[in-house]
Amino acid sequence: MTTLETPATVMVTESCRVAVVSIWHGPTTYKSDRISVKRAGGGGKRITVKWNHELDTMTNHAEAIKQYLELMNWGGHWRIGSTDTGAVAVWVGGE
């Protein structure tokens, strides 16, 4: 973790982490419900996870985000909150 000092002596800590977003995609003629997960702001990998109809909405998003974090090998504690199109996860510390 890198710590930078600004001229106003405010400490800014950079964790090199980004937010992760998940978006629900409804069924089409060829594909069933699914969730895509990627870094907020673009760039990096993107995965698509099939919707599990045995789980509720938030659990589906949490499971998809968990798969993404495991793929990226990003540990630590993450908080997940819902959005109008899916969910967002932010790193809150730990390794």
C-alpha positions as CSV (number, residue, x, y, z in Angstrom):
1,M,0.0,0.0,0.0
2,T,1.4,3.4,-1.0
3,T,0.9,6.5,1.1
4,L,1.3,9.9,-0.5
5,E,1.5,13.3,1.2
6,T,-0.2,16.3,-0.5
7,P,1.2,19.8,0.0
8,A,-1.6,20.4,2.5
9,T,-0.2,17.5,4.6
10,V,-3.3,15.5,4.0
11,M,-2.5,11.8,4.0
12,V,-3.9,9.9,1.0
13,T,-3.7,6.2,1.0
14,E,-3.9,4.3,-2.3
15,S,-4.9,0.7,-1.9
16,C,-4.6,-0.1,-5.7
17,R,-8.1,-1.5,-5.4
18,V,-11.1,-0.5,-7.5
19,A,-14.8,-0.9,-7.1
20,V,-16.4,-3.9,-8.8
21,V,-19.9,-3.7,-10.4
22,S,-22.3,-6.4,-11.4
23,I,-25.2,-6.0,-13.8
24,W,-28.2,-8.2,-14.4
25,H,-29.0,-9.1,-18.0
26,G,-32.4,-10.5,-18.7
27,P,-33.1,-13.5,-20.9
28,T,-33.0,-13.3,-24.6
29,T,-34.0,-15.7,-27.4
30,Y,-30.6,-17.5,-27.0
31,K,-29.5,-16.9,-23.4
32,S,-31.0,-17.1,-20.0
33,D,-30.7,-14.6,-17.2
34,R,-27.1,-13.8,-16.3
35,I,-24.9,-11.4,-14.4
36,S,-21.8,-9.7,-15.8
37,V,-19.1,-8.5,-13.4
38,K,-16.2,-6.1,-14.1
39,R,-14.1,-3.3,-12.6
40,A,-15.9,0.0,-12.3
41,G,-14.7,2.4,-14.8
42,G,-13.8,-0.3,-17.3
43,G,-10.6,-2.1,-18.1
44,G,-9.5,-5.5,-16.9
45,K,-11.4,-8.7,-17.1
46,R,-15.1,-9.2,-17.3
47,I,-17.0,-12.4,-16.4
48,T,-20.5,-13.6,-17.0
49,V,-22.2,-15.8,-14.5
50,K,-25.5,-17.7,-15.0
51,W,-28.4,-16.6,-12.8
52,N,-29.3,-19.1,-10.1
53,H,-33.1,-19.1,-9.7
54,E,-32.8,-20.8,-6.3
55,L,-31.1,-17.7,-4.9
56,D,-32.5,-14.2,-4.3
57,T,-31.4,-11.2,-6.3
58,M,-28.7,-9.9,-3.8
59,T,-27.3,-13.4,-3.2
60,N,-27.0,-13.9,-7.0
61,H,-25.0,-10.7,-7.3
62,A,-22.9,-11.4,-4.3
63,E,-22.0,-14.9,-5.6
64,A,-21.1,-13.5,-9.0
65,I,-18.9,-10.8,-7.4
66,K,-17.2,-13.4,-5.3
67,Q,-16.3,-15.4,-8.4
68,Y,-14.8,-12.3,-9.9
69,L,-12.8,-11.5,-6.8
70,E,-11.5,-15.0,-6.6
71,L,-10.5,-14.9,-10.4
72,M,-8.6,-11.7,-9.8
73,N,-7.1,-13.0,-6.6
74,W,-8.3,-10.0,-4.7
75,G,-8.6,-10.8,-1.0
76,G,-9.7,-8.7,1.9
77,H,-13.1,-7.6,3.1
78,W,-15.5,-6.2,0.6
79,R,-18.9,-4.5,1.1
80,I,-21.7,-5.1,-1.4
81,G,-24.6,-2.8,-2.0
82,S,-27.4,-2.8,-4.5
83,T,-27.8,-0.4,-7.4
84,D,-30.6,0.1,-9.8
85,T,-29.0,-2.3,-12.4
86,G,-27.3,-4.7,-10.1
87,A,-24.7,-4.3,-7.3
88,V,-21.4,-2.7,-6.5
89,A,-18.6,-4.0,-4.2
90,V,-15.9,-1.9,-2.6
91,W,-12.8,-3.0,-0.7
92,V,-12.9,-2.0,2.9
93,G,-9.6,-3.5,4.1
94,G,-7.7,-6.6,5.1
95,E,-5.9,-9.1,2.9
